[in-house]
């Protein structure tokens, strides 16, 4: 007996549904238009990091590391190449300082560069030497202290530094300016040649620039990069080549690459699927209708992420291209399976009774299976939506919203546009025949495939320690060539590994600076022991006000200083009568107020201080002390520096990033397992039969195991994005397995009401829709596997073979089940 028909589609119902659908699409488009897109790795860092991770994330998002640009100038004309590179370096530095796009540009000649503002910095340092010099204390101006200071300064006159010291001798006989300069020299400064920095081999001029735009301001960073290229083209001699690297280059290039790839993948994927659908349906209207759920899903997914997170990561946007592979399946199922044959008399149908529309037949026979497949897909991805990593959560929200929207568009919109499915036959019958022949033959491989699956699982268990990639860079779209250039430029600029960072935190600026000074005294001891090459500290430019007052108060009054100076110079080569400027400068310095951070605003020193002294979001402050040439272990360093109440924290950057990624990977694995468990529980509740549940789950498990084993055999290390691909395999494969389960159940819903012939046609239509859906999925994800973006490529390389295996295994392992009470369910 035929199941009751669904209500007929009225004109009012059609207008209401289409109006609501179009309005929602327009609303999603507005949300997308107003949503910014980002391309950095900050979205793949934890939303609730611990204290050490928080410092790293702040630096990645807005710190100096996110704004540091490394510049190299290669090439040149033979022996004159060095001079050409040096001239280009000086001209480029001058142009960049004048461009307004950079806070600071260094090329080795900065302190003497008037156009860069560093001549003024030298003057300022000299004027405030008694507040900045670490040697200034009460003993410094005793006769013995003055004698030692003057003797040390005079001993330097015959050295290369003598030319710089001699003009300052009468005003700074104790050499305070020299001590400040020595403290500011990095432990591993770049090599200098022709007055500019060069590489270790001298074949490249190198510069270091801090972009003024924030790390998240990609448009501003792009403008800065364009300014470098324009300036270089104007000042460089023929044969010179510009090289650039650093976070600004990576961020801007990644955004451009992702935008380009997404456009290409969307266009190529659409053309590829359109060709397949045209061959299958031979109908332009059917082709257009088939793409509507895809467009609906992608728009809904991006809009949902924009509303939930305020921005959309480029990888998430690229994932929209991947979603096409599954979203189009829903349209294929409908357009083929709704092509119901005209009913004949008999089997409960009265002569002259009109045949039920195809959409009613599809809703009764196939929609419950499609809906269950949707539920299993959403159940798998919803676990990702609750991830503590925004990037992973974005993928989960995008997948859930996109698949639900695509399925609902298929359920409510497609029946209004094509009530009886696609009219054109195309290759549908041939696809059904091929699929039917394969389904009849594949069960012969059941035992070998099961045995192969067991071997794959054992191999994965054996290699589980080396299977997963442990590097956060696996999520980055940066090419190996770009990373190699970055490493080369960094090696040119410093021989230090730059892998350790001391972070000193305090409730306010002055409290933080005082803690930095206490920490610096410990680091000075490590430097004296030879276990630390050096470090950088903001207090060399900006001591705490308490320290400055202490130094100012240690300056003697004029008469006391004159007496001490006479005793210190008696019988020496530098008579006290020549040092009247020194006496005047000391007395002037006694009236100075402590220098504050506000006093440095607008000067060339401001970027140096701001790079090392940061205001946190909660109003507290943190100072960064990069370490160079560390030979102590991390444990020994922590024992030397960290105390429960001193606000000092040591960050070993590479291990910390590895630990962060390990946490990320572990959480993703746990969420994937929870999602898979949710899929199994959902299907168990729906199928109400452990035999049917086993038949549905077995091909999914084997498809995942064989896919992972194949990647391991090819020496592919797996990343978090491979996990996302596995979830897609389960999502797509569950639809295949559920349809095969449906095909082996008794026709209790009127599918065979027209007789055995109609039942066979209906079965072949279902098989044809499965094969066509699989072809679109495999080809679209195969296209994505060719992407140059590692994150997207990883997803494609998992889903393309995994989806194919899921269909083949579902056909090979499907078994007819005897219907017993409570073991079948229709909707």
C-alpha positions in Angstrom: 0.0 0.0 0.0 1.3 3.5 -0.9 2.3 5.7 2.0 0.2 8.9 2.4 1.3 11.7 0.1 2.9 14.9 1.4 0.9 18.1 0.9 0.9 19.5 -2.6 3.0 22.6 -3.3 0.8 25.7 -3.6 1.8 29.0 -5.2 1.7 30.7 -1.8 4.0 28.0 -0.3 6.4 28.3 -3.2 6.6 32.1 -2.9 7.1 32.0 0.9 9.9 29.4 0.8 11.8 31.1 -2.0 11.4 34.5 -0.4 12.8 33.3 2.9 15.6 31.4 1.2 16.7 34.4 -0.9 16.4 36.8 2.1 18.7 34.5 4.2 21.2 34.4 1.3 21.1 38.2 1.1 21.6 38.5 4.8 24.6 36.0 4.7 26.1 38.0 1.8 25.9 41.2 3.9 27.6 39.5 6.9 30.3 38.2 4.6 30.9 41.6 3.0 31.5 43.2 6.5 33.7 40.3 7.8 37.5 40.7 7.6 39.6 37.8 6.5 42.9 37.0 8.1 45.8 34.8 7.1 48.2 34.6 10.0 48.7 31.6 12.4 47.2 33.4 15.4 43.8 31.8 14.7 45.5 28.4 15.2 46.7 29.3 18.7 44.8 28.6 21.8 42.0 30.9 22.9 42.8 30.3 26.6 46.6 30.0 26.7 48.7 29.7 29.8 51.0 32.5 30.8 54.0 31.5 28.6 51.8 30.9 25.5 50.0 34.2 26.1 53.3 36.1 25.7 54.1 34.2 22.4 50.6 34.9 21.0 50.8 38.6 21.9 54.1 38.8 20.0 52.7 36.9 17.0 49.6 39.2 16.9 51.0 42.6 17.7 54.5 42.4 19.0 57.7 43.5 17.3 58.1 40.0 15.8 55.0 40.6 13.8 56.3 43.9 12.4 60.0 43.0 11.8 61.1 43.0 8.1 64.4 41.5 7.0 65.8 43.0 3.9 68.7 41.7 1.8 70.4 43.2 -1.3 72.2 40.6 -3.5 74.1 40.9 -6.7 76.3 43.6 -8.1 79.0 44.1 -10.6 82.0 42.0 -9.7 84.6 43.8 -7.5 82.4 46.8 -7.3 79.5 44.8 -6.1 80.2 45.5 -2.4 80.3 49.3 -3.0 77.1 49.1 -5.1 75.3 47.1 -2.4 76.5 49.5 0.3 75.3 52.5 -1.7 72.0 50.9 -2.3 71.6 50.0 1.4 72.2 53.6 2.5 69.9 55.0 -0.2 67.2 52.5 0.6 67.4 53.1 4.3 67.1 56.8 3.8 64.1 56.4 1.5 62.3 54.0 3.9 62.8 56.3 6.9 61.3 59.1 4.9 58.3 57.0 3.7 56.4 57.0 7.0 55.7 53.3 6.7 58.5 52.3 9.2 59.2 53.1 12.8 62.8 52.2 12.5 65.3 51.2 9.8 68.8 49.9 10.6 71.6 49.0 8.3 74.7 49.4 10.4 75.3 53.1 10.1 72.3 54.3 12.0 73.9 56.2 14.9 75.6 58.5 12.5 72.6 58.9 10.2 71.0 62.3 10.6 68.2 61.6 8.3 67.1 58.6 10.4 67.0 60.6 13.6 69.8 58.6 15.1 72.2 61.6 15.3 69.6 63.1 17.7 69.5 59.8 19.6 73.3 60.0 20.1 73.1 63.6 21.4 70.2 62.6 23.7 72.2 59.6 25.1 75.2 61.9 25.7 73.1 64.5 27.5 71.5 62.0 29.8 74.6 59.8 30.3 74.6 60.2 34.1 71.0 58.8 34.3 71.7 55.9 31.9 75.3 54.8 32.7 75.3 51.7 35.0 78.7 52.9 36.4 77.3 56.0 38.0 77.1 55.8 41.8 78.6 57.6 44.8 82.0 56.0 44.5 82.3 57.0 40.9 83.1 60.7 41.9 85.5 60.0 44.7 89.2 60.8 43.9 89.8 57.0 43.4 86.8 56.5 41.2 87.5 59.5 39.1 91.2 58.5 38.7 90.2 55.0 37.5 87.5 56.3 35.1 89.9 58.8 33.5 92.7 56.3 33.2 90.4 53.8 31.4 89.2 56.5 29.0 92.7 57.7 28.2 93.8 54.1 27.5 91.2 53.9 24.7 92.6 56.9 22.8 95.1 54.7 20.9 92.4 52.2 19.9 89.9 52.3 16.9 87.4 53.8 19.4 89.8 56.7 20.1 88.4 58.8 17.2 84.9 58.7 18.8 86.2 59.3 22.4 88.6 62.2 21.8 86.0 64.9 21.0 84.1 64.0 24.2 87.1 63.8 26.5 86.8 67.2 28.2 83.1 66.8 28.8 83.1 63.0 29.6 86.5 62.1 31.0 85.1 59.1 33.0 83.7 57.5 29.7 80.1 57.2 30.7 79.0 57.5 27.0 81.4 54.7 26.2 79.9 52.4 28.8 76.4 53.1 27.5 77.5 52.3 24.0 79.2 49.1 25.1 76.0 47.9 26.8 74.0 48.6 23.7 76.3 46.5 21.4 74.5 43.2 20.7 76.4 40.0 21.6 76.4 39.0 17.9 76.1 42.0 15.7 76.1 41.7 11.9 79.4 42.1 10.1 80.0 45.6 8.8 81.7 46.5 5.5 81.7 49.8 3.6 79.8 51.3 6.6 76.8 49.0 6.3 75.7 45.6 7.6 76.6 42.6 5.3 76.2 38.9 5.4 78.8 36.6 7.0 80.4 36.0 3.6 80.0 39.7 2.6 78.0 38.9 -0.5 74.8 40.6 0.7 73.9 43.9 2.3 71.3 43.4 5.0 68.9 45.8 6.7 66.4 45.5 9.5 63.1 47.5 9.5 60.2 47.7 11.9 56.9 48.3 10.0 54.7 51.0 11.6 51.4 49.1 10.9 50.2 46.6 13.5 50.7 42.9 12.8 47.0 42.4 12.2 46.9 45.4 9.7 47.7 43.4 6.6 46.7 46.3 4.3 49.2 48.6 6.1 51.9 45.9 6.0 51.3 45.4 2.3 51.7 49.1 1.7 55.0 49.0 3.6 56.3 46.1 1.4 55.2 48.0 -1.7 57.1 51.1 -0.5 60.3 48.9 -0.1 60.0 47.6 -3.7 59.3 51.0 -5.1 62.2 52.6 -3.2 64.6 49.8 -4.2 63.6 50.2 -7.9 64.5 53.9 -7.7 67.9 53.6 -5.9 69.3 50.3 -6.9 72.1 49.9 -9.5 71.5 47.4 -12.4 72.1 43.8 -11.3 71.1 44.2 -7.7 68.3 42.0 -6.4 66.0 42.7 -3.5 65.3 40.0 -0.9 62.6 40.4 1.8 61.4 38.1 4.6 59.9 38.2 8.0 56.4 38.1 9.5 55.0 41.0 7.3 56.1 39.2 4.1 54.7 35.9 5.3 51.3 37.4 6.3 50.8 39.5 3.2 52.0 36.8 0.8 49.9 34.2 2.6 46.8 36.3 2.3 47.4 36.8 -1.4 48.2 33.2 -2.0 45.1 32.0 -0.1 42.8 34.5 -2.0 44.3 33.4 -5.3 44.0 29.7 -4.5 40.5 29.9 -3.1 39.4 31.7 -6.3 41.1 29.1 -8.5 39.8 26.1 -6.5 36.3 27.5 -6.5 36.3 28.2 -10.2 38.0 24.9 -11.2 35.9 22.9 -8.8 32.7 24.5 -10.1 33.7 23.8 -13.7 34.7 20.2 -12.9 31.5 19.4 -11.2 29.4 21.3 -13.7 31.0 19.1 -16.5 30.2 15.9 -14.5 26.7 17.0 -13.7 26.1 18.0 -17.3 27.2 14.6 -18.5 25.0 13.0 -15.9 21.8 15.1 -16.5 22.2 16.6 -20.0 20.2 19.5 -18.7 21.3 23.1 -18.0 18.4 23.7 -15.6 19.4 20.6 -13.6 23.0 21.8 -13.6 22.0 25.2 -12.2 19.7 23.7 -9.6 22.4 21.2 -8.4 24.8 24.1 -7.6 22.3 25.9 -5.4 22.8 23.8 -2.2 26.5 24.3 -2.7 26.3 28.0 -2.9 23.8 28.1 0.1 26.2 26.0 2.2 29.3 28.0 1.5 27.5 31.4 2.2 25.9 30.1 5.4 29.2 28.6 6.6 31.3 31.8 6.0 28.5 34.0 7.5 28.3 31.7 10.6 32.0 32.0 11.2 32.0 35.7 10.7 29.2 36.2 13.2 30.7 33.8 15.7 34.4 34.9 15.5 34.4 38.4 14.0 36.8 37.3 11.3 37.4 34.4 8.9 40.7 32.7 8.5 42.0 32.1 5.0 42.2 28.3 5.6 38.5 28.3 6.6 37.6 30.2 3.5 39.6 27.7 1.5 37.7 25.0 3.2 34.6 26.3 1.5 36.0 24.9 -1.7 36.3 21.5 0.1 32.7 21.7 1.3 31.5 21.7 -2.4 32.5 18.0 -2.6 29.9 17.0 0.0 27.3 19.7 -0.3 26.7 18.8 -4.0 25.9 15.2 -3.0 22.6 16.2 -1.5 21.5 17.8 -4.8 22.7 14.7 -6.8 20.7 12.4 -4.5 17.6 14.4 -5.0 17.8 15.1 -8.7 18.4 11.4 -9.6 16.3 9.7 -6.9 13.3 12.0 -7.4 12.9 10.8 -11.1 10.2 8.4 -10.2 8.7 6.2 -12.9 5.0 6.6 -13.9 2.9 4.3 -11.7 0.9 1.6 -13.4 -2.3 0.0 -12.1 -1.9 -2.6 -9.5 0.0 -3.0 -6.2 -2.6 -0.8 -4.5 -2.9 1.8 -7.2 -6.3 2.3 -8.8 -6.5 2.7 -12.6 -6.4 6.4 -13.6 -4.9 7.5 -10.3 -2.1 10.1 -11.0 1.4 9.2 -10.0 2.8 10.8 -6.9 5.3 13.6 -7.7 8.9 12.6 -7.5 9.7 14.9 -4.6 7.0 13.2 -2.5 8.6 9.8 -3.3 12.1 11.1 -2.5 10.9 12.5 0.9 9.5 9.2 1.9 12.2 6.9 0.6 15.5 8.7 0.6 15.2 11.9 2.7 15.3 10.0 6.0 18.6 8.4 5.0 20.0 11.7 3.7 18.9 13.4 6.9 20.6 10.7 9.1 23.8 11.2 7.0 23.5 14.9 7.7 23.1 14.3 11.4 26.2 12.0 11.5 28.2 14.6 9.6 27.2 17.4 11.9 27.8 15.2 14.9 31.3 14.5 13.8 32.1 18.2 13.2 30.3 19.7 16.1 33.1 18.5 18.5 35.5 20.8 16.6 33.2 23.8 17.1 34.0 23.6 20.9 37.8 23.5 20.4 39.9 25.8 22.5 41.7 26.8 19.2 39.8 29.4 17.2 41.1 28.0 13.9 39.8 24.5 14.6 36.6 25.9 16.0 36.1 27.9 12.8 36.3 24.8 10.7 33.8 23.0 12.9 31.3 25.9 12.8 31.8 26.3 9.1 31.2 22.6 8.4 28.1 22.3 10.6 26.4 25.5 9.3 27.4 24.8 5.7 26.1 21.2 5.6 22.9 22.0 7.4 22.2 24.9 5.0 23.0 22.8 2.0 20.7 19.9 3.2 17.9 22.3 4.0 18.2 24.0 0.6 17.9 20.5 -1.0 14.9 19.6 1.2 12.8 22.7 0.8 14.1 24.6 -2.3 14.9 22.0 -4.9 11.3 20.4 -4.8 9.9 23.8 -5.7 12.3 24.2 -8.7 12.3 20.6 -9.9 9.4 18.6 -8.4 10.3 15.4 -10.3 14.1 15.7 -10.2 16.2 16.1 -13.3 14.4 15.3 -16.5 17.5 14.6 -18.6 18.8 11.0 -18.6 22.4 11.7 -19.7 24.7 9.0 -18.4 22.4 8.2 -15.5 21.5 4.8 -16.7 25.1 3.9 -17.6 26.2 5.1 -14.2 23.5 2.9 -12.6 24.6 -0.1 -14.7 28.3 0.3 -13.8 27.5 0.8 -10.2 25.1 -2.3 -10.2 27.8 -4.5 -11.8 30.4 -3.3 -9.3 28.1 -3.9 -6.3 27.4 -7.4 -7.6 31.2 -8.2 -7.9 32.8 -6.3 -5.0 31.5 -8.6 -2.2 33.9 -11.2 -3.5 36.7 -9.0 -2.0 35.1 -8.8 1.4 37.6 -11.1 3.2 40.8 -9.7 1.6 39.6 -6.1 2.3 38.9 -7.0 5.9 42.3 -8.6 6.3 44.0 -5.6 4.6 42.2 -3.4 7.1 43.5 -5.4 10.1 47.1 -5.1 8.7 46.6 -1.4 8.2 45.4 -0.9 11.8 48.4 -3.0 13.2 50.8 -0.9 11.0 49.4 2.3 12.4 49.7 1.1 15.9 53.3 0.2 15.3 54.2 3.6 13.8 52.0 5.8 16.0 55.0 7.5 17.6 56.3 8.8 14.2 53.0 9.2 12.4 52.1 12.7 13.5 53.9 15.9 12.6 55.1 17.9 15.7 55.6 21.3 14.2 53.2 24.2 14.3 54.5 25.3 10.9 52.5 22.4 9.3 49.5 24.8 9.5 51.3 27.5 7.6 51.0 28.2 3.9 54.7 29.4 3.8 56.8 27.6 1.2 60.0 25.8 2.0 61.9 28.3 -0.3 60.5 31.3 1.7 61.5 29.7 5.0 65.0 29.0 3.7 65.4 32.7 2.7 64.1 33.8 6.1 66.6 31.5 7.9 69.4 32.8 5.6 68.6 36.5 6.4 68.4 35.9 10.1 71.7 34.1 10.1 73.2 37.2 8.3 71.8 39.6 10.9 72.7 37.5 14.0 74.5 34.3 14.8 72.4 33.9 17.9 69.7 31.3 17.8 67.3 33.7 19.5 65.6 30.8 21.1 65.2 32.0 24.7 63.2 35.0 26.1 62.9 36.3 29.6 59.6 38.0 30.4 59.4 40.2 33.4 55.9 41.2 34.5 54.7 43.9 36.9 51.5 45.8 37.8 52.8 49.1 36.4 55.6 50.6 34.3 57.9 51.5 37.2 57.4 48.3 39.1 58.2 46.3 36.0 61.3 48.3 35.2 62.6 47.8 38.8 62.1 44.0 38.4 63.9 44.2 35.1 66.9 45.8 36.8 67.0 43.1 39.4 66.8 40.4 36.7 69.5 42.2 34.7 71.9 41.9 37.6 71.4 38.1 37.6 71.9 38.0 33.8 75.1 40.0 34.2 76.4 37.4 36.5 75.7 34.7 33.9 77.5 36.8 31.3 80.5 37.1 33.6 80.5 33.3 34.1 80.6 32.8 30.3 77.3 30.8 30.1 75.4 33.6 28.4 76.8 35.7 25.5 74.5 38.7 26.2 70.9 40.0 26.4 68.9 43.0 25.6 67.1 45.1 28.1 64.8 48.1 28.0 66.4 49.6 31.1 69.5 50.4 29.1 67.4 53.0 27.4 64.9 53.6 30.1 66.0 52.9 33.7 63.4 53.0 36.4 62.8 56.4 38.0 64.1 55.1 41.3 67.4 54.1 39.7 67.7 57.4 37.8 67.1 59.4 41.0 69.7 57.3 42.8 72.2 58.1 40.1 71.3 61.8 40.0 71.6 62.1 43.8 75.0 60.5 43.6 76.4 63.4 41.6 78.4 65.7 43.9 78.1 69.5 44.2 80.5 71.6 42.2 83.0 72.4 45.0 83.2 68.7 46.2 83.6 67.5 42.6 86.3 70.2 41.9 88.3 69.1 44.9 88.0 65.4 44.1 88.9 66.0 40.5 92.0 68.0 41.5 93.2 65.0 43.6 92.4 62.5 40.9 94.3 64.3 38.1 97.3 65.4 40.1 100.4 64.2 38.3 98.4 62.8 35.4 98.4 63.5 31.7 94.9 65.2 31.8 95.0 68.3 34.0 91.9 69.4 35.9 92.0 72.8 34.3 90.9 71.2 31.0 87.8 69.6 32.6 85.7 72.7 33.3 83.0 71.4 30.7 82.9 68.2 32.8 82.1 70.1 36.0 79.4 72.1 34.2 77.7 69.0 32.7 77.6 67.3 36.1 76.0 70.2 37.8 73.4 70.5 35.0 72.6 66.8 35.3 71.9 67.3 39.0 68.8 69.3 38.0 67.5 66.7 35.5 64.2 65.0 36.2 64.0 61.2 35.6 63.3 60.3 32.0 59.9 58.7 31.4 58.4 56.7 28.5 56.3 59.7 27.6 59.5 61.7 27.1 60.6 59.4 24.4 57.4 59.6 22.3 58.2 60.8 18.8 61.9 60.0 19.0 63.9 57.3 17.3 64.2 55.6 20.7 60.4 55.1 21.1 60.3 52.0 18.8 63.2 50.4 20.7 61.5 50.9 24.0 58.0 49.9 22.8 59.5 46.6 21.3 60.7 45.6 24.8 58.1 47.1 27.1 54.5 46.1 26.5 51.2 47.1 28.1 49.0 44.0 28.5 45.3 43.8 27.9 44.6 43.7 31.6 46.5 46.9 32.3 49.7 45.2 33.6 53.1 45.5 32.0 55.6 43.1 30.6 59.3 43.6 29.6 61.0 41.3 27.2 64.7 40.4 27.6 65.9 38.3 24.6 68.9 36.1 25.4 71.8 35.4 23.1 74.3 32.6 23.2 72.7 30.5 26.0 74.8 27.5 27.1 72.9 26.7 30.3 70.0 24.3 30.2 66.4 25.6 30.5 66.1 24.1 34.0 69.3 25.8 35.2 68.2 29.1 33.8 64.8 28.9 35.4 66.4 28.1 38.8 68.6 31.2 38.4 65.9 33.6 37.3 62.4 32.5 38.4 61.1 33.1 41.9 57.5 32.8 43.1 57.1 36.5 43.7 59.5 38.2 41.2 57.3 38.1 38.1 60.0 36.6 36.0 59.3 33.9 33.4 61.7 32.1 31.0 60.3 31.1 27.6 62.3 28.6 25.5 60.5 29.5 22.3 60.9 26.4 20.1 60.0 23.9 22.8 57.2 26.1 23.9 55.8 26.2 20.4 56.2 22.4 20.1 54.4 22.0 23.4 51.6 24.3 22.2 51.2 22.3 19.0 51.3 19.0 20.9 48.4 20.3 23.0 46.6 21.4 19.9 47.1 18.0 18.2 46.0 16.1 21.3 42.9 18.2 21.7 42.1 17.7 18.0 42.5 14.0 18.3 40.3 13.8 21.3 37.6 15.9 19.6 37.8 13.7 16.5 37.3 10.6 18.6 34.4 12.3 20.4 32.9 13.2 17.1 33.3 9.6 15.8 31.8 8.3 19.0 28.8 10.6 18.5 28.3 9.4 15.0 28.3 5.8 16.2 25.8 6.5 19.0 23.5 8.4 16.7 23.4 5.6 14.1 22.9 3.1 16.8 19.9 5.0 18.1 18.5 5.3 14.6 19.2 1.8 13.2 18.3 -0.1 16.5 20.2 -3.1 15.4 23.8 -3.9 16.3 24.1 -6.0 13.1 23.1 -3.1 10.9 25.3 -0.7 13.0 28.3 -3.0 12.4 27.5 -3.2 8.7 27.4 0.6 8.5 30.5 1.3 10.7 32.8 -1.3 9.3 33.5 0.4 5.9 34.0 3.7 7.6 36.6 2.3 10.0 38.4 0.4 7.2 38.4 3.5 4.9 40.0 5.6 7.6 42.6 3.0 8.5 43.5 2.3 4.9 43.8 6.0 4.1 46.1 6.6 7.1 48.1 3.5 6.3 48.5 4.7 2.7 49.8 8.1 3.8 52.2 6.5 6.3 53.5 4.2 3.5 54.2 7.3 1.4 56.1 8.8 4.4 53.6 11.6 4.9 53.5 13.0 8.4 50.0 13.8 9.6 48.9 17.2 10.9 45.8 18.5 12.5 44.3 19.3 9.1 44.6 15.6 8.1 42.3 14.9 11.1 39.7 17.4 9.6 40.0 15.4 6.4 39.3 12.2 8.2 36.1 13.7 9.7 35.1 14.5 6.1 35.7 11.0 5.1 33.5 9.8 7.9 30.9 12.4 7.0 30.8 11.5 3.3 31.2 7.8 3.8 28.4 7.5 6.3 26.0 8.6 3.6 27.2 5.8 1.3 27.0 3.2 4.1 23.5 4.3 5.1 22.3 4.2 1.5 23.6 0.6 1.1 21.9 -0.3 4.4 18.7 1.2 3.0 18.9 -0.8 -0.2 19.2 -4.0 1.7 16.1 -3.4 3.8 12.6 -4.6 2.8 10.7 -1.9 0.8 8.3 -0.9 3.6 7.7 2.6 2.3 6.1 2.0 -1.1 9.3 2.2 -3.1 8.4 -0.9 -5.1 4.7 0.0 -5.4 5.0 -0.1 -9.2 6.3 -3.6 -9.2 9.7 -5.3 -9.4 10.7 -3.3 -12.5 10.2 0.0 -10.7 12.1 -1.4 -7.7 15.1 -2.3 -9.9 15.0 1.1 -11.5 14.8 2.8 -8.1 17.7 0.7 -6.9 19.8 1.6 -10.0 18.9 5.3 -9.6 20.2 5.2 -6.0 23.4 3.5 -7.1 23.9 6.0 -9.9 23.4 8.9 -7.5 26.0 7.4 -5.1 28.5 6.9 -7.9 28.0 10.4 -9.3 28.2 11.9 -5.8 31.4 10.0 -5.2 33.0 11.1 -8.5 32.3 14.7 -7.7 33.7 14.3 -4.2 36.9 12.5 -5.3 37.6 14.8 -8.2 36.9 18.0 -6.2 39.1 16.9 -3.3 41.7 15.6 -5.7 41.9 19.1 -7.1 42.3 20.5 -3.6 45.1 18.0 -3.0 47.1 19.8 -5.7 46.9 23.1 -3.8 50.2 24.8 -2.8 48.7 25.6 0.5 49.7 22.8 2.9 46.6 23.0 5.0 44.2 22.6 2.1 46.4 20.1 0.3 46.4 17.9 3.5 42.6 17.8 3.5 42.4 16.9 -0.2 45.0 14.1 0.1 43.0 12.5 2.8 39.4 13.0 1.5 40.0 12.0 -2.1 41.2 8.5 -1.5 39.2 8.2 1.7 35.9 8.9 0.0 36.6 6.5 -2.8 37.5 3.8 -0.4 34.4 4.5 1.7 32.2 3.9 -1.3 34.0 0.7 -2.5 34.1 -0.7 1.0 30.4 0.1 1.7 29.6 -1.8 -1.5 31.9 -4.7 -0.8 30.9 -5.2 2.9 27.2 -4.6 2.5 25.1 -7.6 3.6 21.4 -8.1 3.2 19.7 -8.1 6.6 16.7 -10.0 7.6 14.1 -7.6 8.9 13.0 -8.4 12.4 10.8 -6.5 14.8 12.4 -3.3 15.9 15.3 -3.6 13.4 14.0 -1.3 10.7 12.8 2.2 10.9 11.2 4.5 8.4 10.3 8.1 8.5 
